[in-house]
């Protein structure tokens, strides 16, 4: 496919490179998690300690998986410590290579034309291109997902085509090992990378049951071993260094011994649905202090069911704004508010709000890394920015509709990709902080499916 269409792919590579160059020049952003990852990488490289700097001391931690800090440390070793310009340029190259994996996956699913369409969608996708120009884990996570999915799709295709007596090919051992390594890298980047293993394993189990072929069970076991065995060194390190059994990273990314305000987090989930509330409220509150003051006007009306709840909430934030630290007593008070709201409206908490958060993560304009207003619905403020935001939201809708069009093909391998999207969406619906970037790991699957959906016929 690639050798026969060199001009087509060359033009798209140049366009994709120009798009990423635009984001690199005009929208490079270095803050938040980038600072944490950079500190981990620098301390690991210079002091041999996987930890963060606290009051001039390097403190060993497990708040982030070591995959991305290892990548940063390698770049720092080659190009200089804290040379983030080199980091994002390498990420641009990785992101463009990911486009080839997505195209190859779509070709495996349906046709060469589907692969070409998927490549165009991936190369010109502004959302993945935007994150390639930012020192964050997303670009590598997208790459590892595309890598794992491509080799899993190729393995399934080989298993269906090979004679049973040819063990090496009928089991597609090499491809499953490569897919497992891709999953292992994904987990080392972010704990939720394990959803790749879950999705592929569920697909293999379903295939084994429906086709009555135990080979798919055995390769599932192989995939699990290859994916999870690399976690052993990280688990042993946490046991020896931190005296705790932690094969991944803490759910709330807390420091050892840090207080987690679970009551406040639960209360947040009784009303939060959009990213702007994460920015204005959720991220401002700290249990370790000092946090940032919360403007009560930024809390929407749906936060209160009655005047008593409104009064109590305002009292708690008045206390917090004075101390800028969420005390355990305040946290328990928020927990009581959460219990009351959940008890009175359980369907809202367990069904309506998770679906609303999920819709926000999938469909919002994804302007969090751009110099655009987050409240894009306020057209009277900056109408040009609102128009750009709506256009980006429509592009999100286009990707989803195109992927849904693939369902009419009834292709076997598509089930694996849909299972991944559903599993990841189910996890994201439970989070108290709906951040649009969390859906990006689904984009390799989404764009493969979109390529299949938009391709008119097989070759």
LOMAR-354595 format. One record per residue: residue in three letters; x, y, z of N, C-alpha, C, O, CB in turn. Coordinates in steps of 0.1 Angstrom, whole numbers, plus 5000, padded with zeros to 4 digits. Glycine has a CB too. Layout:
ALAXYZXYZXYZXYZXYZ/...
END
This chain:
UNK500849885000500050005000500950135000500650224992499150005012/UNK501950135009502750255010503650274998503750384993503550255023/UNK504250164993505150174981504350214968504950284960505950054979/UNK503150174967502350204955501750344955501250384944501250094953/UNK501750404966501050534967502050634974501650714983499750534975/UNK503250644969504250724975503950874975504050934986505650704969/UNK503450924964503051064963501951104973502051204980502751104949/UNK500951014974499851034983500351054997499951145005498750924982/UNK501150955002501550955015502551065018502651125029502150825019/UNK503451095008504351205010503651335012504051415021505351214998/UNK502651365004501951495006501251495019501351605026500851504995/UNK500651385024500051395037501051405048500751465058499151265039/UNK502151335047503251355057503651495058503851555069504451265053/UNK503851565047504251705047503151795053503451885061504551755033/UNK501851765050500751835056500751815071500551905079499451805049/UNK500851685075500851655089502051715096501851765108500951505091/UNK503151725090504351785096504051935098504451995108505651765088/UNK503451995088503152135089502152165100502352265107502652195075/UNK501152085101500152095112500852085125500552175134499051995110/UNK501651985127502351975140503352085142503552125154503051835141/UNK503952135132504852245133504152375137504652455145505552275120/UNK502852385133502052505137501752495152501952595159500752505129/UNK501352375157501152365171502352385179502352445190500452225174/UNK503452335174504752345181505152495182505752535193505852265174/UNK504952575172505352705172504452805180504852895187505552755158/UNK503152775178502152865183501452825196500852905203501152895173/UNK501452695199500652645210501552545219500952455225499452565205/UNK502852565219503652485228503252525243503252635246505152505226/UNK502952425251502552445265503352355274503452235272501052425266/UNK503852415284504652335294504252375308504752475313506252365292/UNK503452295314502952325327502252195333502152095326501952445328/UNK501852205346501152095352501851965352502951955357499852075344/UNK501251865346501951725345503251725339504151645343500951635338/UNK503451815329504851825323505951855333507051795332504851925312/UNK505651935342506551975353506851855362508051825365506052085361/UNK505851775365506051655373506851555366507851495371504651595377/UNK506551525353507251425346508751475344509651385345506651405332/UNK508951595341510251655339511151635352512251605351510251795335/UNK510551665363511251655376511651505379512751485383510351705388/UNK510651415376510951275378512151235369513051165374509751185375/UNK512151275356513151235347514551295351515551225350512751275333/UNK514551415355515751485358516451415371517651395371515551635361/UNK515651395381516151335393516651185390517651145396515051325404/UNK515851115382516250985378517650985371518450895374515150915370/UNK517751075362518951085354520151135362521251085361518751175342/UNK519951235370521051305377521451235390522551235394520751445379/UNK520451185397520651135411520350985412520650925422519751205420/UNK519850925401519550775402518450745411518250635415520750705407/UNK517550845413516450825422515150855414515050965409516550905435/UNK514150765414512950795408512050865418511350805426512250665402/UNK512151005418511451075428511251225424511751265414512151075441/UNK510551295433510351445430511151525440511551475451508851475431/UNK511351645436512051735445511151805455510151865451512751845437/UNK511451785468510551845478511451915489512251845496509751735485/UNK511452045489512252125499513752095497514452085506511852095513/UNK514152085484515552065481515951915482517151885479516352145490/UNK515151825486515451685487514751605477513551635473515051635501/UNK515351495472514651405462513951295470514651215477515751345452/UNK512651295469511851195476511351085466510651125457510651275483/UNK511650965469511150855460509650845461509050855471511750715465/UNK509050825449507550825448507150715438507950665430507050965444/UNK505850695437505250605427504050675421503150615416504850475433/UNK504050815421502850885417502550875402501450905398502951035421/UNK503650845394503450825380504150705376505250665381503950955372/UNK503650635365504350525360505650575353505650685349503450445349/UNK506650485353507950535349508250545334509350585329509050445355/UNK507250505326507450505311507850635305508850645298506250445304/UNK506950735307507250865301508450935308509250995300506050955303/UNK508650935321509950985326511150915320512250985318509950965341/UNK511150785317512250715311512450775297513650795293511950565311/UNK511450805290511550865277512150995278513151035270510150875270/UNK511751085287512351215289513751205293514651285288511551295300/UNK514051115302515451095306516351055295517551105294515550985317/UNK515850975286516650935274516951055265518051075260515950825266/UNK515951145263516051265255517051355262517851425255514751335252/UNK516851375275517751465282519251415281520151495280517351465297/UNK519451285282520751225281521351265267522551295266520751075283/UNK520551255257521051275243521251425240522151465233520151215233/UNK520251505244520251645239520451755250520451875247518951675232/UNK520551705263520651805274519551805283518351785279520851945268/UNK519751815296518751815306517751925304518152045301519351825320/UNK516451895305515351985303515352045289514852165287515452095314/UNK515851975279515752025265514351975260514351875253516951965257/UNK513352045263511952005259511652025245510751965239510952075268/UNK512452115238512352135224512652005217511951965207513252245219/UNK513651935221514051805215512951705218512651615210515351755220/UNK512351705230511351615234510151625224509651515219510851635248/UNK509651745222508451755214508751725199507851685191507851895215/UNK509951755195510351715181510351565179509951515168511651785177/UNK510851495188510851355187509451305188509051205180511651285199/UNK508651365196507151325197506451345183505651265180506451395208/UNK506851455176506251475163506551365154505651315147506751605157/UNK507751315154508151195146507451075150506950995141509651175147/UNK507251045163506550935167505050945163504450845159506650925183/UNK504451065164503051075161502851055146501850995142502651215164/UNK503751095137503651075123503750925120503150865111504651155115/UNK504650855127504850705125503550635130503150535124506050655133/UNK502950685140501650635145500650635134499750545133501150705157/UNK500650735125499650745114499850625105498850575100499950875106/UNK501050575103501250455094500650335101500150245094502750435092/UNK500850315114500250205121498750205120498150105118500650205136/UNK498150325121496650335120496250295106495250225104496250475124/UNK496950345096496650315082496750165080495950105073497550385073/UNK497850105085498049955083496949875090496549775085499449915089/UNK496549925102495449855109494149865101493449765100495249915122/UNK493749975095492549995087492649905075491649845070492350145083/UNK493849895069493949815057493749665061493149595053495349835051/UNK494249625072494049485077492549465079492049355076494849465090/UNK491849565084490449545086489549535074488649455073489949655095/UNK489949615064488949625052489649625039489449535031488149745054/UNK490449735036491049745023492149845023492349925032489949785013/UNK492849855011493849955010493350095010493950185015494649924996/UNK492150105004491550235004491150285018491350405022490250234995/UNK490750195026490450225040491750265047491650365056489850105048/UNK492850205044494150245050494550385046495050465054495150145046/UNK494250415033494650555029493750655035494250765039494450565013/UNK492450625037491550725044491950745058492050855063490150675043/UNK492250625065492650635079493950715081494150785090492850495085/UNK494850695071496150775072495850925071496451005078497150735061/UNK495050965062494651105060494051155073494351265077493751125048/UNK493151085079492451125091493451145102493351245110491351025095/UNK494351045103495351055114496351165112496751235122496050915116/UNK496851175100497851285097497351425099498151515104498451265083/UNK496051445097495451575097494651595110493851695111494651605085/UNK494751505119493951515132494551625140495651605145493851385139/UNK493851735143494451845151494551805166495451865173493551965150/UNK493751715171493851675185495151605189495751635198492651595189/UNK495451505181496651425183497851515180498951505187496651295175/UNK497751595169498851685166499151785177500351815179498551755152/UNK498151835183498251935194499051875205499951945210496851975199/UNK498751755209499451695220500951645217501751635225498751575226/UNK501151625204502551595200503451705203504651685205502651555185/UNK502951835203503751945206503751985220504052105224503252065197/UNK503351895229503351925243504051815251503751695248501851935248/UNK504851845261505551735268504651665278504751685290506751795276/UNK503751585272502851495280502851355274503351335263501451555280/UNK502351265282502351125278501551085267501650975261502051045290/UNK500551165263499551125253500151075240499650965235498651245250/UNK501051135234501651095221502150955222501850875213502751195216/UNK502950925232503450785233502350685237502450575232504550785244/UNK501350725244500250635248499450605235499050495233499350705258/UNK499250705226498550675214499350585205498850495199498250815206/UNK500650605204501550525196501450375201501350285193502950575197/UNK501650355214501650225220500350155218500350035215502050225235/UNK499250225218497950165216497850125201497350015198496750265219/UNK498250215192498150175178499050055175498749965167498650295169/UNK500250055181501149945179500549805184500549715177502549965187/UNK500049805196499449685201498249645193498049525190498949705216/UNK497349735189496149705181496549645167495949555163495249825180/UNK497549715161497849665147498349515148497949435140498949755142/UNK499249485157499849355157498749255162498749135158501049345166/UNK497849295170496749205174495849175163495449065161495949265186/UNK495549275155494649255143495349165133494749075127494349395136/UNK496649185131497449105122497548965127497448865119498849155120/UNK497648945140497748805145496448735143496448615139498048815160/UNK495248805146493948735144493848695129493348585126492848835148/UNK494248785120494048755106494948635102494448555094494448875098/UNK496148625107497048515104496448385110496548285103498448535110/UNK495848395122495348275128494148215120493948095119494948295142/UNK493348305114492248265106492648205093491948125087491248375104/UNK493848245088494248205075495148085075495248005065494848315068/UNK495948065086496947965086496447825089495447805096498047995096/UNK497047715083496647575086497047545101497947595106497347485077/UNK496247465107496347435121497647365124498147375135495247345126/UNK498247285114499547215117500747305118501747275124499747105107/UNK500647435112501747525113501647605125501047715125501747615100/UNK502247555136501947615149502447765150501747855155502747535160/UNK503647795145504147925146503248025139503148145144505547935139/UNK502647985128501748085121500348075125499648175126501848055106/UNK499847955128498447935133498248005146497148055149498047795134/UNK499248015154499148085167499648235166499548315175499848015178/UNK500348265155500848405152501648445165501448555170499748505149/UNK502548365169503248385182504048525182503948595191504248275185/UNK504748545171505548665171504648795172505048895178506348675158/UNK503548795165502648905165502048925178501849045183501548895154/UNK501648825185501048835198502148885208501748965218500448705203/UNK503348845207504448895216504649045214504749125223505748815213/UNK504649085201504749225198503549305203503749415209504949255183/UNK502349255202501149325207501249335222500949435228499949245203/UNK501749225229501849225243502949325248502749395258502249095248/UNK504049345240505049445244504449585242504749675250506249425235/UNK503649605232502949735230502049765242502049875247502149735217/UNK501349665247500449685259501349715271500949795279499649555261/UNK502449635273503349665284503849805284503849875295504549565284/UNK504249855272504649995272503550085275503750185282505250025257/UNK502350055270501150145273500950145288500550255294499950085266/UNK501050035295500850035310501950105317501650175327500749885315/UNK503150095312504250175318504150325316504750405323505550125312/UNK503350365306503050505304501950555313502050655319502650535289/UNK500850475314499650515322499050385327498950285319498650605314/UNK498550375339497950245344496750205335496550085334497550265358/UNK496050295330494850255323495150195309494250155302493950375321/UNK496450195306496850125294496549975295496449905284498350135292/UNK496249925307495849785308494549755302494149635300495849745323/UNK493749855299492449835292492649775278491749705273491649965291/UNK493849805272494149735259494149585261493549515253495549785254/UNK494849535272494849395274493449345277493049235272495749365287/UNK492649415285491249365288490449355275489749265273490649465298/UNK490549465266489749465254490149345245489249285239489849595247/UNK491449335243491849225233491549085239491148995232493349235230/UNK491749075252491448945259489948915258489548795255491848945274/UNK489049015260487648985258487248945244486448865242486849115262/UNK487949015234487648975220488148835217487448765211488349075211/UNK489248795222489748665220488848555227488648455221491248645226/UNK488348585239487448495246486148485238485648365236487148545260/UNK485648595233484448585225484648505212483748425208483948725222/UNK485748525206486148455194486248305196485748225189487348515187/UNK486948275207487148135211485848065213485647945209488048115223/UNK484848125220483548065223482748055211482147955208482848155234/UNK482648165203481848165191482348065180481548005173481748305185/UNK483648065178484247975168484647835173485047755166485448045162/UNK484547825187484947695193486447655190486747545186484047585189/UNK487247755191488747735188489547775200489647895203489147815175/UNK490047675207490847705219492147775217492747835226491147575226/UNK492547785204493847855201493747995206494748055210494147845186/UNK492548055205492448195209492548215224492948325228491148255204/UNK492248115231492448125246493948115249494448195258491648005253/UNK494648025243496048005245496848135242497748175249496647885238/UNK496548195230497248315227496848435236497648525238496948355212/UNK495648425242495248525252496148515264496548615270493748505255/UNK496448385268497248365280498648425277499348485285497348215283/UNK499148395265500548445260500548595261501448655266500848395246/UNK499448655256499348805255499448855269500148955272498148845248/UNK498648795279498648845292500048835299500448925306497648765300/UNK500748725297502048705303503048815298503748875306502648565300/UNK503048825284503948925279503649065283504549155285503948915263/UNK502349095285501949235289502249265303502649375306500449245286/UNK502049165312502149195326503449165333503849215343501049115333/UNK504249065327505549035332506449155334507149165344506148925324/UNK506549245324507349365326507049445338507849535342507349445314/UNK505849435344505549515356506249465369506249535379504049505358/UNK506849345368507549295380508649385385508749405397508149155376/UNK509549435377510649525382510049645389510549685400511549565371/UNK509049705383508449825390507749785403507849865413507349885380/UNK507149675403506449635416507449605427507349645438505649505413/UNK508549535423509649505433510349635437510649655449510749415426/UNK510449735428511049865432510149935443510649985453511249955420/UNK508849935440507949995450507949925463507849985474506549995444/UNK508149795463508149715476509449745483509449765495508049565473/UNK510549745476511849775483512049915487512549945498512949735474/UNK511550015479511850155482510750215491511050295499511950225469/UNK509450185488508350245495507650155505506750195512507350295485/UNK508150025505507449925514505949915512505249905521507749965529/UNK505649905499504249885496504149805483504949825474503450015495/UNK503049725482502849645470502049735460500849755463502149515473/UNK502649785450501949875440502449845426503549895422502150025444/UNK501749755419502249725405501949835395502549825384501549595401/UNK501149935398500850035389501250175395502350195398499350035385/UNK500250255397500450385404499150415412498050365408500750505394/UNK499250495423498050525430496950585422497250665413498350615442/UNK495650555424494550605416494550755416494250815405493250545422/UNK494750815427494750965428496151025427496251145429494051005441/UNK497150945423498450995421498951075433499651175432498551085409/UNK498651025445499051085457500451045462500950935458498051055469/UNK501151135469502451115474502251015486501251005492503151245479/UNK503350935489503250845501502850925513503551025517504650775503/UNK501850875520501350935532500451065530499951115539502450975540/UNK500251095517499351215514497951185517497451075513499651265500/UNK497251285523495751265525494951285512495151385505495251365536/UNK494151195509493251205497491851245501491251175509493251065489/UNK491351355497490051405500488951325493488251385484489851555498/UNK488651205497487751125490486251175491485451155482487750975494/UNK485951235502484651295504484451405494483351415488484451345518/UNK485351495493485251605483485151555469484351595461486451705484/UNK485951445466485951395452484551335449484051345438487051285451/UNK484051265459482651205457481651315456480751305447482351115469/UNK481751415464480751535462480951595448479951625442481051635473/UNK482151605443482351665430481651575419481051635410483851665427/UNK481651445421480951365411479451375411478751315403481351215413/UNK478851445421477451455422476951575413475751595413476951475436/UNK477851645407477451755399478351785387477851845377477351875407/UNK479651755387480551795377480251725364480051595364481951775381/UNK480251795352480051725339481051785329481251715318478651745335/UNK481651895331482451955321483851995325484152005337481752075315/UNK484752015316486152045319486352175325487352195333486952035306/UNK485552275322485752405328485552405343486152475351484752505322/UNK484652315348484552295363485752235369486052255380483252215366/UNK486352145361487652085366488652195368489452195378488151975356/UNK488752285358489752395359489452485370490352535378489852465346/UNK488152525372487852635381487652585395487752665405486652705376/UNK487252455397486952415410487852295415488552305424485452365411/UNK487752185407488352055412489852075414490452035424488151945402/UNK490552135404492052145405492452255415493652245419492552185391/UNK491552345419491952445428492052395443492852455451490952555428/UNK491352285445491252245459492352145462492652055455489852175462/UNK493052165474494152085478493952045492493652135501495552155476/UNK494251925495494151875509495551895516495651875529493751725510/UNK496551915509497951935515498352085515499252115522498951855507/UNK497652165508497852305508499252345503500152265502497652365521/UNK499452475499498252565497497652545483498352535473498752715498/UNK496352545483495652535470495352675465495952775468494352455471/UNK494252685457493852815451492452845456491652745457493952825436/UNK492052965457490753005461489752965450490052965438490653155464/UNK488552925454487452885445486453005445485853035455486752755449/UNK486153055433485153155431483753085431483453005423485353235418/UNK482953115441481653045443480753065431479952985428480953085455/UNK481053175423480153195411480553095400479753085391480353345406/UNK481653035401482052935391481352795394481452705386483552915391/UNK480652785405479952655408478552665402477752755407479952625423/UNK478152575393476852585387475752555396475852495407476852495375/UNK474552595392473352575400472952435402472352405413472152645393/UNK473352345394473052205395473752145407473452025411473452125383/UNK474752215413475452165425474552165437474852085447476552255428/UNK473452235437472552235449471152185445470652215434472452385454/UNK470552115454469152065452468152145460466952145457469051915456/UNK468652225469467752305477468552415484469752415484467052225488/UNK467952515490468652635496469552585507470652645509467652735502/UNK469152485515470052435526471352385520472452415526469252325534/UNK471352305510472552255504473452375498474652365500472252155492/UNK472752465492473552585487474252655499475452695498472652675480/UNK473552675510474052745521475252675527476352735530473052775532/UNK475152545528476152455534477352455525478552465530475652315536/UNK477152445512478252445502479052575503480252575503477752415488/UNK478352685503478952815504479752835517480852895517477952925502/UNK479252785528479952785540481252715540482352765544479052735552/UNK481252595534482452515533483452575524484652575527482052375527/UNK483052635513484052705504484552835510485752875508483452735491/UNK483752895519484253015526485352975535486353035537483153085533/UNK485152855542486252805551487452765543488552795547485652685559/UNK487252695532488352655524489152775519490352775519487952565512/UNK488452875513489152995508489953075518490953135515488153085501/UNK489553055530490353125541491653045544492653105547489453135554/UNK491552915544492652835548493452785536494652765537492252715556/UNK492852775524493452725512493952585514494852535506494552815507/UNK493352515523493752375526492452305530491752345539494852355536/UNK492152195523490952115526491252025538491951925537490352035514/UNK490752055550490951975562490151845562489151835554490652055575/UNK490551745569489751625570488251655575487351585571490351525580/UNK488051755583486751795588485951845576484751805575486851895599/UNK486551925568485851975556485451865547484451855541486652085549/UNK486451775545486251665536485051575541484251525533487551575536/UNK484951555554483851475559482551545557481451485554484051445574/UNK482551685558481351755555480951745540479751735537481551905559/UNK481851755531481551735517481051585515480151565507482851755508/UNK481551495522481151355521479651345525478851275519481951255529/UNK479251415535477851415540476951475529475851425527477751485553/UNK477451585523476651645512476451545501475451535495477351775508/UNK477551485498477551385487476551275490475751235481478951325484/UNK476551215502475651105506474251155504473351075500475951065520/UNK473951275509472551325508472151335494471051295490472451465515/UNK472951395485472551415471472451285464471551265456473651505464/UNK473251185467473151055460471950975465471250915457474450975463/UNK471650985478470450915483469250975477468250905475470450935499/UNK469151105475467951165470467751145455466651135450467951315474/UNK468851145448468851135433469851025428470851065422469051265426/UNK469650895431470650795428470850785412471950765408470250665433/UNK469750795405469950775390470750895384471550865375468550775383/UNK470651005390471451115385472951085387473751115378471151255392/UNK473351035399474651005402475250885395476350895390474850985417/UNK474450785394474950655388474750645373475450565367474350535395/UNK473850725367473550705353473750845345474650855336472150655351/UNK472950945349472951065341474251145341474751175330471851155347/UNK474851165353476051235353477251165347478051225340476451265367/UNK477451035349478550965342478350975327479350995320478550815346/UNK477150965322476950975307477251115302477751135292475550935304/UNK476851215311477151355307478651385307479151445298476451445317/UNK479351325316480851345317481451275305482351325298481451285330/UNK480951155301481451085290481251165277482151175268480850945289/UNK480051215275479751295264480651415263481051455252478251345264/UNK480951485274481751595274483251555270483851635262481851665288/UNK483751445274485051405271485151365256486251385250485451285279/UNK484151315250484151265236483851385227484351385216483151155234/UNK482951475231482351565221482751715223482551795213480951555222/UNK483351745234483751885236484851935226485451845220484151915250/UNK485052055223485952105213487452065215488252085206485852245211/UNK487852025227489251985230490152115228491152105221489651875221/UNK489752215234490552345233491452365246491952475248489652465231/UNK491552265254492252285267493752315265494352375274492152155276/UNK494352275254495752305252495952415242497052445238496452175246/UNK494852485238494952595229494652725236494052735247493952575217/UNK495052835229494752965234493353015231493153115224495753065229/UNK492352935235490952955233490252945246490652875255490352855223/UNK489153025247488353025259487652885261487152825252487253135259/UNK487752835274487052715277485552725276484852625273487452665290/UNK485052845280483552865280483152905266482753015263483052965290/UNK483352815256483152845242481652875239481452935228483552725234/UNK480752845248479352875245478953025247477853065243478452785254/UNK479853095253479653245255480053315242481153375242480453295267/UNK479253315232479553375219479753525220480553585212478453355210/UNK479153595230479353745231480753785235481053895233478253795240/UNK481453695242482853735246483753745235484253855231483353625256/UNK484153625229485053625217484453535207484753415206486553575221/UNK483553585198482853505188483753425179483353315175481953585180/UNK484953475176485853405167486253275173486353175167487053495163/UNK486653285186487053165193485953065195486252945194487653205207/UNK484753115197483653025199483352945186483052835186482353095203/UNK483553015174483352955161484352845159484052735154483353065150/UNK485652875163486652775161486352655170486552535166488052835165/UNK485952675182485652575191484552485186484552365187485252625205/UNK483452545181482352465175482852385163482352265162481152565171/UNK483652445155484152365144484952245148484852135142485052455135/UNK485752255159486552145165485552035170485851915169487452195175/UNK484452085177483551995182482851915171482651795172482452065191/UNK482551985160481951915148482851815142482451705137481552015138/UNK484151845143485151745138485151615147485251505142486551805138/UNK485051635160484851525169483651435165483751315164484751575183/UNK482551505162481351435158481551355145481151245144480151535157/UNK482251425136482551355123483351225125483051125119483351455114/UNK484351225133485151105136484250995141484350885137486251135146/UNK483351035151482550925157481550875147481350755147481850985169/UNK480850965139479950915129480650825119480050725115479251035122/UNK481750865114482550785105482850645110482750545103483850855100/UNK483250645123483550515129482350425130482350305128484150535143/UNK481150485134479950415134479550355121478850255120478850505140/UNK479950425110479550375097480250235094479850165085479950475086/UNK481350205101482050085099481249965104481449855099483350085107/UNK480249985112479449875117478749805106478549675107478349925127/UNK478349875095477649805084478549705077477949615070477149915074/UNK479849715079480749625072480649485079480949385072482149675072/UNK480349485092480349355099481649275098481649155096479149265094/UNK482749355100484049295099484449235113484249305123485149395094/UNK485049115113485449055126486349135135486049155147486048925124/UNK487449195129488349265137487849395144488449435153489549295129/UNK486849445138486249575143485749555157485749655165485149625134/UNK485349435161484849415174485849435185485549495195484349265175/UNK487149405182488249435191488349585194488449625206489549375186/UNK488249665184488349805185487149865193487349955201488549875172/UNK485949815190484849865197484849835212484349905220483549815190/UNK485349715215485449675229486349765236486049805248485849525230/UNK487449805230488349895236487750025239487850085250489649915228/UNK487050075229486350205231485350205242485250295250485650255218/UNK484550095242483550085253484150065266483750125276482649955250/UNK485149985268485849965281486450095286486350125298486949855280/UNK487150165277487750285282486750395285486850465295488650345271/UNK485650395277484550495280483950455294483550545301483550485269/UNK483750335297483150295309484050335321483550385331482950135310/UNK485350325320486250375330486150525332486150575343487650325327/UNK486250595320486250735321484950795327485050905333486450795307/UNK483850725326482650775331482650775346481850845353481450685327/UNK483550705353483650695367484550805373484550825385484150565372/UNK485250875365486250975370485551105375484551145369487251005359/UNK486151165385485551295389486051415381485651525383485851315404/UNK487051395373487651505365487551475350488451415344489151525369/UNK486451515343486351485329487251565320486951675316484851505325/UNK488451505317489451575309489351515295489551395293490851565315/UNK489151595284489051535271490251455266490051365258488851655261/UNK491451485271492651415267492551265270493251185264493851475273/UNK491751225280491651085284491050995273491250875273490851075296/UNK490351055263489850975252490850955241490550875232488551035247/UNK491951025241492851025230493450885228493750845216493951125232/UNK493550805238494150665237493150585228493550475224494350605250/UNK491950625227490950555218491150595204490550525195489550575223/UNK491850695201491850745187492450655177492050655165492650875187/UNK493450575180493950475170492750385166492650355154495050395176/UNK492050335175490850245172489850325165489250285155490250185185/UNK489550445169488450535163488850565149487950555140488350665171/UNK490050605146490450645133490550525123490350535111491750715133/UNK490950405128490950285120489550255116489250225104491550165128/UNK488550265125487150235122486650345113485850315104486350235135/UNK487050465115486550575106487050555092486350575082487050715111/UNK488350505090488850475077487950365070487650375058490250435078/UNK487650265078486750155073485450215069484850175059486650045083/UNK484850295078483550345075483450435063482450435056483050425087/UNK484450515060484450605049484850555036484550605026485350725053/UNK485650445036486050375024484850315017484050245023487150265026/UNK484650345004483450304997483350154994482250104994483250384985/UNK484450094991484349954987485749894988486749964990483949944972/UNK485849764988487149694989487849714976487349744966486949544992/UNK489149684977490049694965489749584955490349574944491549684969/
END
